[in-house]
Amino acid sequence: MGQMKVESVCLPVGSTVLRPATSHLMDLSNRVSCTDIDECKEHEPCSQTCVNTNGTYSCTCHPGYLLEPDAHTCKVTGSEPTLLVAIQSELLLYGLRSLKEDVLTTTDKNLIIFSIDYDLVEQKVFWMDLNAESIKWITMNTKKKGTLVKGIRSDCIAVDWIGRNLYWTDGTAGELLATWLNATWRGNPEYTVVLDGDLDQPHSLALQPLQGLMYWSEIGDKPQIEQAGMDGSNRKILIDEGLGWPTGIALDLLSWKIFWSDDKLHCIGSANLDGTGIKVFQLSQIKSPFSVAVFEDDAYWSEMKTRTVQKVDKRTGKNRTVLIKRHGQPYGLKTLTDSLLE
């Protein structure tokens, strides 16, 4: 835990003093006392958890992460974190420490790997193949391949690694569906319709199995981001303002936020998981974002027009970096770590 120490100094009534980044902001409300301002809310100084106290604050990290010497940044421990990227007909593994690239698998050039997700229990990667109208999988270690279900169309898939189900959206039919994660293809699609009432083109989907919650974006006449139980219960709208075409969503459970990419408004947005605290990064380099992912202090997105994968600081929108540039079109993104919260 990193501790920030500061001495309180009182100035005349109504004065405000902003000390350097390592010190604390005090509201001097009268001549004899200082009112503490919560820097955790004012400036979001910590990677993960910020603990505010009178005249100071400290940063802490979740299990599986270590606090860096700067006392603000949390870095994951264990094996190297990896960004899984769908680039047209390839699944690419990009090491976020080594910056090395490896091809996990290549499909037929006429097939498009669209949406992807990862089962950390069995270490399988699942993907939606649009042209083949099927959801397929490959194991990370043995490279064994298989087909989960055929005869379906989906804009996005998501793995429930606790309940052992795989969910997907069908924007054309206006449905959220699920099937057993270890189902064996027997010639007929077997699935359950989780939600099909009053859905306006559900597109991107993200699950929070630890809490039994699912989040999805809708891109129809009323673009919005919604939340419900993974059985379809307790449905509610989280965000219904300031959205154009939210093509991708991702959860950052370490900071308890949801991120989205917006193709119409050319931006990356974020909010608290209760829908409050909306923040939008509208950079000139964000032209046509498709998918978004979050890891440590960065937000990643696949850029359609420039055919790149880029990142920015998830709290400030600064330090933009191009990680991958290809002739093929990048689509889905997913971060792979040992942590259950990624």
TIKOLPA-901977 format. One record per residue (C-alpha): residue number from 1; x, y, z negated. Coordinates in nm, 2 decimals. Layout:
<pts>
[NUM,[X,Y,Z]]
...
</pts>
This chain:
<pts>
[1,[0.00,0.00,0.00]]
[2,[0.13,0.34,0.09]]
[3,[0.07,0.63,-0.16]]
[4,[0.05,1.00,-0.06]]
[5,[0.14,1.24,-0.34]]
[6,[0.05,1.61,-0.35]]
[7,[0.04,1.88,-0.61]]
[8,[-0.28,2.08,-0.63]]
[9,[-0.24,2.46,-0.60]]
[10,[-0.54,2.69,-0.64]]
[11,[-0.58,3.01,-0.43]]
[12,[-0.84,3.28,-0.43]]
[13,[-1.21,3.20,-0.38]]
[14,[-1.30,3.06,-0.04]]
[15,[-0.95,2.98,0.07]]
[16,[-0.86,2.65,0.24]]
[17,[-0.51,2.51,0.27]]
[18,[-0.40,2.23,0.51]]
[19,[-0.08,2.07,0.40]]
[20,[0.14,1.85,0.62]]
[21,[0.02,1.51,0.74]]
[22,[0.17,1.34,0.44]]
[23,[-0.02,1.56,0.19]]
[24,[-0.38,1.64,0.12]]
[25,[-0.65,1.88,0.23]]
[26,[-0.81,2.07,-0.07]]
[27,[-1.11,2.29,-0.06]]
[28,[-1.05,2.57,-0.31]]
[29,[-1.41,2.64,-0.41]]
[30,[-1.34,2.87,-0.71]]
[31,[-1.06,3.03,-0.90]]
[32,[-1.02,2.76,-1.16]]
[33,[-1.09,2.43,-0.99]]
[34,[-1.01,2.25,-0.66]]
[35,[-1.27,2.03,-0.48]]
[36,[-1.11,1.72,-0.32]]
[37,[-1.19,1.67,0.05]]
[38,[-1.21,1.31,0.17]]
[39,[-0.93,1.28,0.42]]
[40,[-1.04,0.93,0.51]]
[41,[-1.35,1.08,0.67]]
[42,[-1.20,1.41,0.79]]
[43,[-0.90,1.27,0.97]]
[44,[-0.91,0.89,0.98]]
[45,[-0.54,0.86,0.89]]
[46,[-0.53,0.48,0.85]]
[47,[-0.52,0.19,1.09]]
[48,[-0.77,-0.01,0.88]]
[49,[-0.88,0.07,0.53]]
[50,[-0.84,0.42,0.38]]
[51,[-0.89,0.47,0.00]]
[52,[-0.95,0.82,-0.11]]
[53,[-0.88,0.94,-0.46]]
[54,[-0.86,1.28,-0.62]]
[55,[-0.58,1.48,-0.46]]
[56,[-0.45,1.19,-0.25]]
[57,[-0.53,0.88,-0.04]]
[58,[-0.37,0.55,0.05]]
[59,[-0.39,0.30,0.34]]
[60,[-0.44,-0.07,0.30]]
[61,[-0.45,-0.36,0.55]]
[62,[-0.67,-0.67,0.58]]
[63,[-0.53,-1.02,0.51]]
[64,[-0.31,-1.12,0.80]]
[65,[-0.18,-0.77,0.85]]
[66,[0.12,-0.58,0.70]]
[67,[0.14,-0.21,0.64]]
[68,[0.42,-0.05,0.84]]
[69,[0.69,0.18,0.67]]
[70,[0.49,0.49,0.79]]
[71,[0.23,0.38,0.53]]
[72,[-0.05,0.43,0.78]]
[73,[-0.02,0.16,1.05]]
[74,[-0.12,-0.21,1.01]]
[75,[0.05,-0.48,1.23]]
[76,[-0.08,-0.83,1.26]]
[77,[0.14,-1.12,1.14]]
[78,[0.18,-1.46,1.29]]
[79,[0.22,-1.55,1.65]]
[80,[0.24,-1.29,1.92]]
[81,[-0.10,-1.12,2.00]]
[82,[-0.21,-1.16,2.36]]
[83,[-0.44,-0.97,2.59]]
[84,[-0.64,-1.21,2.81]]
[85,[-0.72,-1.04,3.14]]
[86,[-0.95,-1.16,3.43]]
[87,[-0.80,-1.04,3.75]]
[88,[-1.02,-1.15,4.04]]
[89,[-0.95,-1.52,4.06]]
[90,[-0.68,-1.54,3.79]]
[91,[-0.67,-1.55,3.41]]
[92,[-0.36,-1.36,3.30]]
[93,[-0.20,-1.37,2.95]]
[94,[-0.02,-1.04,2.86]]
[95,[0.20,-1.04,2.55]]
[96,[0.13,-0.72,2.35]]
[97,[0.48,-0.74,2.19]]
[98,[0.70,-0.89,2.46]]
[99,[0.50,-0.73,2.75]]
[100,[0.55,-1.06,2.94]]
[101,[0.29,-1.19,3.18]]
[102,[0.18,-1.55,3.23]]
[103,[-0.09,-1.70,3.45]]
[104,[-0.32,-1.93,3.25]]
[105,[-0.51,-2.05,3.55]]
[106,[-0.60,-1.96,3.91]]
[107,[-0.93,-2.05,4.07]]
[108,[-1.04,-2.05,4.43]]
[109,[-0.97,-1.71,4.59]]
[110,[-1.34,-1.70,4.69]]
[111,[-1.45,-1.72,4.33]]
[112,[-1.45,-1.43,4.09]]
[113,[-1.37,-1.46,3.72]]
[114,[-1.59,-1.19,3.57]]
[115,[-1.65,-1.21,3.20]]
[116,[-1.43,-1.40,2.95]]
[117,[-1.42,-1.50,2.58]]
[118,[-1.22,-1.72,2.35]]
[119,[-1.31,-2.00,2.10]]
[120,[-1.04,-1.97,1.84]]
[121,[-1.14,-2.30,1.67]]
[122,[-1.07,-2.53,1.97]]
[123,[-0.85,-2.27,2.15]]
[124,[-1.06,-2.27,2.47]]
[125,[-1.10,-1.98,2.71]]
[126,[-1.45,-1.95,2.87]]
[127,[-1.53,-1.75,3.18]]
[128,[-1.82,-1.67,3.40]]
[129,[-1.77,-1.74,3.77]]
[130,[-2.01,-1.52,3.96]]
[131,[-1.99,-1.68,4.30]]
[132,[-2.01,-2.04,4.16]]
[133,[-2.30,-1.93,3.92]]
[134,[-2.13,-2.13,3.64]]
[135,[-1.96,-2.09,3.30]]
[136,[-1.63,-2.28,3.29]]
[137,[-1.35,-2.34,3.04]]
[138,[-0.98,-2.42,3.00]]
[139,[-0.78,-2.53,2.69]]
[140,[-0.49,-2.31,2.60]]
[141,[-0.25,-2.60,2.52]]
[142,[-0.32,-2.88,2.76]]
[143,[-0.48,-2.67,3.04]]
[144,[-0.77,-2.92,3.06]]
[145,[-1.06,-2.77,3.25]]
[146,[-1.44,-2.82,3.25]]
[147,[-1.78,-2.68,3.33]]
[148,[-2.02,-2.58,3.05]]
[149,[-2.33,-2.49,3.25]]
[150,[-2.42,-2.43,3.62]]
[151,[-2.71,-2.26,3.80]]
[152,[-2.70,-1.94,3.59]]
[153,[-2.60,-1.58,3.66]]
[154,[-2.46,-1.36,3.39]]
[155,[-2.30,-1.02,3.35]]
[156,[-2.13,-1.11,3.02]]
[157,[-2.06,-1.42,2.79]]
[158,[-1.97,-1.43,2.42]]
[159,[-1.86,-1.72,2.20]]
[160,[-2.01,-1.79,1.86]]
[161,[-1.71,-1.99,1.71]]
[162,[-1.89,-2.05,1.38]]
[163,[-2.24,-2.17,1.50]]
[164,[-2.07,-2.34,1.80]]
[165,[-2.28,-2.17,2.07]]
[166,[-2.21,-1.96,2.37]]
[167,[-2.43,-1.66,2.45]]
[168,[-2.48,-1.47,2.78]]
[169,[-2.68,-1.18,2.93]]
[170,[-2.89,-1.21,3.24]]
[171,[-2.95,-0.85,3.36]]
[172,[-3.18,-0.96,3.65]]
[173,[-3.41,-1.16,3.43]]
[174,[-3.38,-0.93,3.13]]
[175,[-3.28,-1.21,2.89]]
[176,[-3.02,-1.30,2.63]]
[177,[-2.96,-1.68,2.63]]
[178,[-2.74,-1.94,2.45]]
[179,[-2.63,-2.29,2.49]]
[180,[-2.43,-2.54,2.28]]
[181,[-2.06,-2.46,2.30]]
[182,[-1.96,-2.83,2.35]]
[183,[-2.24,-2.92,2.58]]
[184,[-2.16,-3.16,2.86]]
[185,[-2.28,-3.07,3.21]]
[186,[-2.53,-3.34,3.32]]
[187,[-2.68,-3.18,3.63]]
[188,[-2.95,-2.95,3.48]]
[189,[-2.89,-2.63,3.29]]
[190,[-2.98,-2.66,2.92]]
[191,[-3.01,-2.34,2.73]]
[192,[-3.23,-2.14,2.49]]
[193,[-3.37,-1.80,2.55]]
[194,[-3.28,-1.59,2.25]]
[195,[-3.44,-1.26,2.35]]
[196,[-3.66,-1.18,2.66]]
[197,[-3.90,-0.91,2.54]]
[198,[-3.86,-0.55,2.65]]
[199,[-3.50,-0.58,2.76]]
[200,[-3.39,-0.33,3.02]]
[201,[-3.10,-0.49,3.21]]
[202,[-2.88,-0.62,2.93]]
[203,[-2.52,-0.61,3.04]]
[204,[-2.23,-0.64,2.80]]
[205,[-2.25,-0.85,2.49]]
[206,[-2.04,-0.89,2.17]]
[207,[-2.09,-1.12,1.87]]
[208,[-2.01,-1.09,1.50]]
[209,[-2.04,-1.46,1.39]]
[210,[-1.92,-1.38,1.03]]
[211,[-2.23,-1.17,0.98]]
[212,[-2.46,-1.35,1.23]]
[213,[-2.51,-1.04,1.44]]
[214,[-2.50,-0.97,1.81]]
[215,[-2.46,-0.64,2.00]]
[216,[-2.54,-0.56,2.36]]
[217,[-2.56,-0.27,2.60]]
[218,[-2.84,-0.20,2.84]]
[219,[-2.78,-0.01,3.17]]
[220,[-3.13,0.04,3.31]]
[221,[-3.34,0.36,3.30]]
[222,[-3.28,0.40,2.92]]
[223,[-2.91,0.31,2.86]]
[224,[-2.85,0.21,2.50]]
[225,[-2.66,-0.02,2.27]]
[226,[-2.86,-0.25,2.04]]
[227,[-2.81,-0.49,1.75]]
[228,[-3.00,-0.80,1.64]]
[229,[-2.94,-1.12,1.45]]
[230,[-2.80,-1.39,1.66]]
[231,[-3.14,-1.56,1.65]]
[232,[-3.30,-1.25,1.80]]
[233,[-3.44,-1.12,1.47]]
[234,[-3.42,-0.77,1.32]]
[235,[-3.36,-0.60,1.65]]
[236,[-3.28,-0.23,1.64]]
[237,[-3.13,0.04,1.86]]
[238,[-2.79,0.17,1.74]]
[239,[-2.71,0.43,2.01]]
[240,[-2.95,0.58,2.27]]
[241,[-2.80,0.92,2.34]]
[242,[-2.49,1.02,2.53]]
[243,[-2.47,0.70,2.74]]
[244,[-2.47,0.67,3.12]]
[245,[-2.38,0.32,3.22]]
[246,[-2.22,0.13,2.93]]
[247,[-2.04,-0.15,3.12]]
[248,[-1.85,-0.30,2.83]]
[249,[-1.86,-0.32,2.45]]
[250,[-1.62,-0.45,2.19]]
[251,[-1.62,-0.48,1.81]]
[252,[-1.34,-0.35,1.59]]
[253,[-1.42,-0.52,1.26]]
[254,[-1.10,-0.40,1.10]]
[255,[-1.23,-0.04,1.12]]
[256,[-1.60,-0.15,1.13]]
[257,[-1.66,0.02,1.46]]
[258,[-1.80,-0.05,1.81]]
[259,[-1.63,0.06,2.13]]
[260,[-1.78,0.09,2.48]]
[261,[-1.67,0.18,2.83]]
[262,[-1.90,0.40,3.04]]
[263,[-1.87,0.39,3.42]]
[264,[-2.11,0.67,3.48]]
[265,[-1.97,0.92,3.23]]
[266,[-1.61,0.81,3.29]]
[267,[-1.53,0.77,2.92]]
[268,[-1.45,0.54,2.63]]
[269,[-1.67,0.58,2.33]]
[270,[-1.68,0.46,1.98]]
[271,[-1.91,0.47,1.67]]
[272,[-1.95,0.32,1.33]]
[273,[-2.14,-0.01,1.33]]
[274,[-2.45,0.17,1.20]]
[275,[-2.45,0.40,1.50]]
[276,[-2.31,0.71,1.33]]
[277,[-1.99,0.89,1.39]]
[278,[-1.99,0.88,1.77]]
[279,[-1.66,0.98,1.93]]
[280,[-1.60,1.00,2.31]]
[281,[-1.27,1.01,2.50]]
[282,[-1.32,1.16,2.84]]
[283,[-0.98,1.15,3.00]]
[284,[-0.91,1.23,3.37]]
[285,[-0.75,0.88,3.41]]
[286,[-1.08,0.71,3.30]]
[287,[-1.25,0.69,3.64]]
[288,[-1.45,0.37,3.65]]
[289,[-1.40,0.15,3.34]]
[290,[-1.54,-0.20,3.34]]
[291,[-1.44,-0.38,3.03]]
[292,[-1.30,-0.27,2.69]]
[293,[-1.11,-0.44,2.41]]
[294,[-0.96,-0.32,2.08]]
[295,[-0.65,-0.43,1.90]]
[296,[-0.46,-0.27,1.61]]
[297,[-0.44,0.10,1.69]]
[298,[-0.53,0.08,2.06]]
[299,[-0.83,0.06,2.28]]
[300,[-0.78,-0.12,2.62]]
[301,[-0.99,-0.10,2.93]]
[302,[-0.99,-0.24,3.28]]
[303,[-1.00,0.04,3.54]]
[304,[-1.19,-0.05,3.87]]
[305,[-1.07,0.23,4.10]]
[306,[-0.70,0.22,4.02]]
[307,[-0.70,-0.16,3.96]]
[308,[-0.52,-0.12,3.64]]
[309,[-0.54,-0.22,3.27]]
[310,[-0.47,0.08,3.04]]
[311,[-0.47,0.17,2.67]]
[312,[-0.50,0.47,2.45]]
[313,[-0.49,0.53,2.07]]
[314,[-0.83,0.43,1.95]]
[315,[-0.85,0.72,1.70]]
[316,[-0.70,1.01,1.90]]
[317,[-0.73,0.92,2.27]]
[318,[-0.36,1.00,2.30]]
[319,[-0.06,0.79,2.42]]
[320,[-0.23,0.66,2.74]]
[321,[-0.03,0.38,2.89]]
[322,[-0.07,0.17,3.21]]
[323,[0.00,-0.19,3.12]]
[324,[-0.10,-0.39,3.43]]
[325,[-0.14,-0.28,3.80]]
[326,[-0.25,-0.54,4.06]]
[327,[-0.39,-0.57,4.41]]
[328,[-0.66,-0.78,4.26]]
[329,[-0.95,-0.63,4.07]]
[330,[-0.93,-0.65,3.69]]
[331,[-1.26,-0.74,3.51]]
[332,[-1.30,-0.89,3.16]]
[333,[-1.06,-0.83,2.87]]
[334,[-1.02,-1.01,2.54]]
[335,[-0.75,-0.99,2.27]]
[336,[-0.62,-1.33,2.13]]
[337,[-0.48,-1.34,1.78]]
[338,[-0.46,-1.56,1.47]]
[339,[-0.69,-1.32,1.29]]
[340,[-1.06,-1.41,1.25]]
[341,[-1.15,-1.04,1.27]]
[342,[-1.01,-0.98,1.62]]
</pts>
